[in-house]
Amino acid sequence: MISLQFITHRTERYSYFESARMALEGGCKWIQLRMKDAPLDEVEAVALQLKPLCKEHEAILILDDHVELAKKLEVDGVHLGKILGEAFIIGGTANTFEDVLLHYRAGADYLGIGPFRFTTTKQNLSPVLGLEGYVSILAQMQEAHIELPVVAIGGITYEDIPAILRTGVNGIALSGTILRANDPVEETRRILNNN
């Protein structure tokens, strides 16, 4: 079974909470609550709803960017590049080997590297990596003896997963692929069980 991180996204059909709930029901064990333009109190309200649900499903809950809120709510971690302490999982986003080095030196526990291809869920997109980008960055990490789990992110579809996993990444982060499916719960199961 692949390591799948679900990144919350609000669509016309689903709220942030509903998107995470469906991923959890489908068997996903790692939720990143990303609500980029939402006010802090809204993020906190959704995180408070999600925390017990993640516990019930034995899943990790990580907040995107909100360090203080992550500490206050005692969720599992935060996705960024700052040090929080041993008890928290810290993830960073990288597009180049230079980014990887910065996060590695800052003490990141894992890296979301991407985008694999163009994606509509992120504004100000970095250059698209494709399979060659992952192969190149992972080779540079190996050469530099940087051993951090790498999660591929950005515009990934179900069909892309086998080829991306062959590059040597440790997991896949998805959002739109799951939420665009007719049945997001079933799509999460299909992804987890067939890769």
N, C-alpha and C positions, 0 to 999 in steps of 0.2 A: 504494500500500500504506500502511495506517495505521501510526502509531507505537503499538505495543502494549507495555505494561509488564505483566509477569506477577508477581503477588504470591503468594509461596508460602503454602500453607495445608495443614494436615494434616487428612485426612478419615478415615473408617473404611476407605476403600479405598486411599488413597495417603499415603505419607510426604511430608515436606517435600521431600526430595531427588527422589523420584519425580515429584512434581507439577511441579517445575522441569524435570526431564529431559524430560517429555512436552511442555511448552511449547516447549522448545528444539528438540525433534524436529519440532514443528509449524511451526518457522520464527521463533519469537519471538526478538528480539534484545536484550531488556532484562529482566533478572530482579531483583526485589527480594526478598531473603531476609528474610522476616518470621517470627520465631519468638517471639512476645511473651512467653510464660510459660516458655520453655525456659531451663535453666541455660546459662551462658556456654560451658562446655566442649562442650555439645551443639551450640550454634550454631556454634562453631569447627569441630567435626567435619564438620558438613554443609557449611559454607562451603569447607572444604578439599576435599571431594568435588566441589563445584560449580564451583570456580574453573577447573580444567583443562577441564571440560565446556563452560563458557561460552567459554573461549579457543578450543576446538575448533570451536564454532558461531559464533565471532566475535561474541559477545554481551556486553553490559555486565552486570556483577554489582555490585549495590548492597546493602549491609547496612542493615537497619532499626535505628536507634538506637545500635548498638555502634561508637562512634567509635574507641576504642583498638584493637578487634579489626580494624576496617577498615584502620587504619594498619599493624598487625602483619602482616596477611595480604596487604597491598597489593592489595586488590580495587579496583574502579573508583570506588566512592564510597559515600556513606552518605545515608540519608533521615532528616533532622531539621532543626535550625535552627542549627547551630553552624559556626564557621569551621574548616576543616581545612587549607586551603592550596590553591594553584592546581592541584595535580595531581589533586584529588578532585572528583567531581561531588557537589553538595550539593542535596538536595531537601527541601522543607518541606511540611507538610500545612496546608491552609487551608480555612476554612468561610465566612469573611467577607472583605470588602475590608480590614478592619483587620488580619486575619491575614496577608493578602498583603503589606501594607505592612511588617509586622514582619519577615517572611522576606526581603523585598526589601532592607531596610536591613541585615539580618544577612548578606547576601551569597549567598543561595540561587541555584542555577543553574536550577532548575525548581520548579514547584509541583504537588502533587497536591491538586486542589480537589474537595471533595465533603462528604457523600455525595450522589450523584445521587438515590438512593432508599434505603429501609431495607435494611440488609445484616446478615447474621448473623456475618460474619467479623471484625467490630470491636465491642468493648465500648465503653460510654459514647459512643454515637453523637451527633454534632452534629446540628443541625437539617437536615432534608433540603432540598436545593437545587432539584431538578427543572431543566428546561430554562431557565426564567425566571431562576433563580439564576445559572447560567453566563452568560447574556446580560448580566445586571446587573453581575456582578463583572468580566467582560471589558470592558464599556463603561467602568467606573470605572478599570480599569487603563489603558485607552487614553487616557482623559482626563488621567490622572496621568503619562502617558508611561512606564509601567512595562512593559518588554518582556521578559517571562520566559515560557518555554514552559509551557503549562498542560496537565496530564494530568487528565482527568475520572476520578473514582473513586467506588466505593460502590454496589453492587447493580445494576450495569449488565448488561443482557442483550444478546444478539446483535441483537435487533430494535431496541434503543435506539440502537445505534451511529450510523447515518446521521443521525438528528436531532441527536444530541449533537455530532457533527462539524460540523454546519451552524451551531452556535453560535459556532464559531471556535476551539475548543480545539485543541491540537496533537496530542493523543494520548489513549489510553484505557488505564486500568489495570483488569485483570480478575483474578479468582481463581475464585470459585464457578462462574461461567458455564462456564469451561473444565473444571473438575474434576467438575461434575455431568453433563457430556456422556458418552454411552456410550463414545466414543473421544476422549479429550482431545487427542491429537496431531492427529487429523483436524479437530477443532473449532478448534484454534489455526490450522491452515491455512485453514479456511473463513473465519474472521474476518479474517485477513491478506489473503486474496486477493479478498474480496468487498467491501471497504470502501476 
